[in-house]
Amino acid sequence: MTSFTPIASFAGGALIGAAALLLWLTLGRIAGISGILAGSLGADRGWRIAFLVGLIGAPLGWVALAGAPALHIAAGPVTLVAAGLLVGFGTRLGSGCTSGHGVCGLARLSPRSVVATGIFMAVAAATVFVTRHVVGG
């Protein structure tokens, strides 16, 4: 069972939105993580690497200050690797990830992002239904 945490969820969403807005206002760039990661080895890599360091460093800083939350991952290593590969395949197939389409694309009223986000959400709902009610996880 998952915990209902509306205040923490709202704060996290607001921080994600603020980071995306700040990146757009300062550099004119979209905060799509898959695109930022893919371009981090190219010529325009300084801001990308800084963004990725912040993306990884901020949670580590929080853990240093507040302690790590209790985690329980029921999936094994093979399942986690397969899931990661499927996510990578999906971001290439969808020409972006949930952060690029769902946060930035919807804010820009991009028709492609509306369709992509609708598909993300439908697949997520189907996955939860199958996992909880068909497979019995």
Helices and strands as residue ranges (DSSP letters): H 6-27, H 33-38, G 39-41, H 46-66, H 77-93, H 98-98, I 99-105, H 106-107, H 111-129, I 130-135
